[in-house]
Amino acid sequence: MSTSPYELTCEILSRRSITPNDAGCQDKIVQVLEPLGFKAERIHRNDTQNLWIRKGEEGPLFIFAGHTDVVPSGDESLWDSPAFTPTIRDGRLYARGVADMKTSIACFTCAVERFIKVHPNHRGSIALLLTSDEEGDGYDGTTFVVDTLASRNIQPRWCIVGEPSCSRLLGDAIKNGRRGSLNGKLTVRGIQGHVAYPEKVSNPIHPAGQIVSELATTTWGKTYPGFPMTSFQVSNIHAGTGAVNVVPADCTVTFNIRFNPSLTAEALIQQIEGICAKYTSNYSIEWKISATPFATKGEELSKALSQAITKVCGIKPEFSTSGGTSDARFISRWCPEVVEFGPTNETIHKINENIPVDQIDKLTDIYYKTLETLLAS
């Protein structure tokens, strides 16, 4: 008897797996897949739970990837039903993580189970890569597992990351790349003093404002096929003592740049520091590269997934590189064909997170048909 995608979804939704706690979700997946010949390996680090579970040793290797951790539910009194008690209302399933992304995990687990029962002599290998540290800093999660597996010369060919990719309807979008993300914390230093004696002070807000003005109006890089233009956004500015008659000693500006593959983080850093130096020499910047941009290589997986979506949903998906970052950025440096596909994303991280219940069976069918196209004998 095959596992019900709906029942498996509800089972793992009921587990309070707030980052980096897995709360037994991965063990449940192992219970489903081990009887089919999958071999499970826990590649944990620190408080993060990582699961690599694979059937077969031959290529080509197909991977489903995802995360069992979820963001906190927030004030649960604002939820219309308990955040970790899956509840159906008006044809929609409500629970924290139902969109991001436990439904995908349940669906691709059940799709794999069905595929192996129908095609026991399929070609290649199938694996799942799951982490409990995607919603956190990610250092001990997928990136660590990828490095570990790559060091063993394990080479995948295709990977679907089950992130919620769709906007309004299931199947309307496949993510086939993502922009890079560069964070900067600029500190401009001055000389604190009384506003009535400008000759005795150096106001750091003034050059900081000039810097921000130029950064905000600069055209960054070039267009790149399939990607939006690179964008710059200030997220916070802090200066002052709270008194109206005091020039502050420093001004801090935090900002983010989402950049397409026409630029590198190193080129952006050099350009930004050159702009800062035009207005002041008394500054410093702390940099953090959160993600490098990627675009999936090859079309086999994209074509197979797109065809499956059209068969199940009756629509042709669009390819998109919009949105934030995901663990696909780590997998893409190891696996040539990586895409993201999962349920609708309109309520991710929100109070009363939900998806239409009928997406569960449809998503399972899409994953199944994709496997059939690529691996059926």
N, C-alpha and C positions, 0 to 999 in steps of 0.2 A: 504494500500500500504506500502510495506517495505522500510526502509531507504536504500539508495544505499551506500555500503561501500566506493566506490570511492568518491562519493560526500561528505560524512561525513569526510573522510580523508582530502580532499581539504579544507573543511570548517574550520577545526581546525588548519590545517597547515597555513592558511592565518592569524591566530592570532599570534601576536608578543609576545609570552608568555615566555620571558626570565626570568629565575629564579630570584625571587620567584613569578613573575607575572603569573597568570593563564590566563589573558586576555579573560575571558569568555568561555574558552574551556569546563570547567566542567558544566557550565549552559547549554551548547548545549547538552551534554550527558544526563542531567536531562530531557531536552525537549523530547528526544527520548524515555526514559525509564519510566517516570512518567505515561504516558497514559496506560502502561502495568501493572500498579499496584505496581510499585516500590515506596518506601518511601525514600526520600532524606534527609540526615542530613549533615550539614556543620560543620566540627569539625576543625575550623580554629585556628591558633595560630600565634600571631604577624603578619608578612606579608605573611605567608604561607596559601594558600587555600587548604583545605582537604575536600574530598567528600566521604561519606559512603552512598551508595544507595543500598537498599536491597528489594527483593520481597520474602515474606514468612517468617515464624518463626520457622518452623520445621527443624530438621536435616535430612540428612547431608547437610552442608552448603558448597557451592562451591563459590570461590572468583576469580574474575579476578582483577589484581592489576597493576597499572602503574603510570606514571607521565606525567603531561601535560606541565611541564616546559622544556625548551630547553636551550642549551648553546648559547652564543652570536654567531652571524653569522660571526664575524670578519670583515675584509675589504670587504664590499659588492661590491666594484668595481671589485673585483677579481672573483665574481660569474658570470656565463654566463647568468643567469636570476635572477631577484630579489629573495632574500633568503626567503621572506615570501609571494611570489606569486607562488603557485604550477604550475609547467610548465612541459609538456611532450616533450621529445626529444628522438627520436630513441627508443621508447618503454620503456623509463625510466621516472619516476616521480621525479622531482627535487624540493627540499625545505628544509629549516632547520627543523629538527625533523621528516622527513619522515621515517627514519630508527629508530631513537632513540627519542621517540617511539610512535609518534602520530598515525601512521598507525595501530599499534597493538590495540590502544584504540578504534579507529573507527571500526576495524574488530571485536573485541570481543563484542562491543556494538551491532553491527548489527547481530552477531551470536546469542546473547542472545535474541534480538528482534524476530528473525526468530524461535528460539527454542520455545519460549513461545507461539507463534502463532500456531506452529505445535503441540506442546505438552502442552496445557493449564492446564492439570491436572498432570503435572510432580511431581515427589517426591522431597522432600527437599526444599532448598532455594538457591537463587542465589544473589550474591552481587558484587558490584564493589567498589574498594578502590583506589581513585586517590589522588595524591598530586601534589603540584607545587614546591616542595623543594627536588627533588632527585639529581639534578645537583649541588645543593649548599651544605651547611654543613649538611643538613638532620635532624637537631635537632628538627625542628617544623613540620616535615612531617610524613612519614609513621610510624616511631618509636613512635611518640606521639599518633597517631590514634590507633595503636596496643595496647599500654598500656591502652588507654581509653576503648577500646572494651573488652579487657581481664578483666578489672576491673568489667565489667558488666556480666561476665561469659559467654560471647559469644564465642563459640568454633567452628571454622571451621574445615573441614575435608580435603579439597583440595584447592590449590591455584595455578593458573598460573600467573606468572609475565610476562608481554609482552615485556621484553627486547629483543633487537635484538641478537638472539642466534646463528644464522646460519652463516657459513663462506663463502661458495661459492654458494650453492644452497639452496633454501627454503626447510627446512626439514632435512638438513644434520646433525643438532645437537640440542640436548636438554640439557640445563644446569640443572643438578640434584644436585648441590652443589657448594660451593665456598670456596676458601681458606680464612683464616684470614689475616688481615693486621695490622702490628705493625710498627709505625713510631717512630724513635728516633732522638734526637738532642743532640749529644755529644759535650761538651765543655771541652777541655783540657787547663789548665792555666799554664803559665810559667812566666818568668821574662824577660821583654823587655830590650834590650840594643844593643850595637854595636857588629856587627859580629866579629870584630877583638879581642874582649875580651871574649872568650867563658867561662872563669872562673867566669865571672860576670853576666852571663845570664843563663836562663833555657829555652831551645827552645821547645815549646809545640808541634811543628810539628813532632818532632822525635818520641815521644811516641804515638802520634795520628796515625802516619804511621804504627807503629808496631801493634797497636790495629786493624786498618783497615785490615792489612795484615792477621792477624789471623782470624778475622771475615769473611773475604772473602774466606778463605780456609777451614773453618769449615764445617763439614757435620752436618746439623741440623735435629735432630729427625730421624724418621724411615719412611719407605714407608707406605702408607695408601691406601687401595683399591679404585681405581677410581680417585686418586689425584696425581698431580705431587709432587716431593720432595719439601720440604721447601727451599726457596731461599732468599739470602741476596743481597741487592744492595745498593751501595752508590749513593745518588742523588746530593750531593753538598759538597764541601770542601772549607772553607774560612779561610784565615789567611794572615797576613802581612799588612804592612802599605803602600806598593807600592814602597818603597825604597829597593835597593838591599843590603844595608849595615845595616839593622835593623832586629834583631831577634824580632818576634812579641810577644805580651803579651799572646795571646791565639789562639787557633785553633778550629774551629767549623766544625763538620762533621754531615750531615743529612743523614739518611739511612732508608730503608724500608725492612721489612721481610714479605714475603707472606708465610703463614704456613698452613700445612695440619692438620687434626684432631689428629695426633699423638703427637702434642705439644699444650700447652696452652701459652697464652701471658705471664702469670706470670712466667712460667718455662723459657721462652726465656729471659725475663728481668733479672732473676737471673743469667742465664748463661752468658749473655753479660756483666753484671756488674762485674762478676767474672773475665772475660777476661780483662776488662779495668783495674781492680785493680792489675793485674800482672805487668803492665807497668808504672802506675802512681797512686798516691793517690790524686792528685790534679785535679780532674775531676768532672763533673756533667752531668746528662742525663735527658732531658725532654722527657717523654713518652706520646704517644697517641695511644690508641687501636682503630683503625678505624673500624675493623670488626673482629668477631670471626668466625671460620670455621664452616660450616654445611654441612651435607649430608642428603638429604631428606629421610624420613622414610616411609616404605611401598611402594607398587608397583602398586596400583590400578590406580592412576593418570598417572604414567609413562607409564603403559601398554596401557591405553585408548588413550593417546595422541600419542604414537608411532604408534598404529594401525591406527589412523586417518591420520597421516602423510603419511603412506604407501598407504592408499586408495586414497588420494588426489594427492600425488606427485610421487608415484611409487618407493620410496626409503625407506630404513630402516635407521632411524636416529641413530647416535651415541650419547652416553651420555658423557658429558664433565663437568669438574669443572674448566676449564681454564678461564682466563680473570680477570677483575677487580672485584670491589664490586658492589652490587645492593641492592635495598630495600628488596630483598628476605632474606637478613641476619636478618632483623628485623622480618619479617613474620614467619621465620622458628622457632623462639623461641615460637611461638603461635600456628602455624598450622603444623601438622605432615608431610603432603605431599605437598611440595612446589617445583615447577620446573619453569624454565624460558624458554619461547619459543616465538620467534618473527621473523621478517624478517632478511635478510642478513645484516651483520654488517661492510662490507668493507669500507663504507664511513662515518661512524658515527663521528661526531664532525669535519668533514672536510669541506673545501670549496666545493660547488656543491654536497652536500649530496644527495643521490638518491637511489632508489630501482627500479627493474623492475615493471612495472605497473601490470603485470599479477599476482604478488604475493598477491595483495590485495584480490581478490576473493578467491584465494587458501587458504590464511591465515584464512579468514572468514569461509570457509568450514571446515578447520581443527578444529577451535574452536567449531564450531557447532557440528561436529561429536563426539568430546570429550564430550560435554555436553550430547549428545544423549546416549552415552554409559553409562554414570554415573548416569544420572537423569531421563531419559525417563521412563515413567511408564511401 
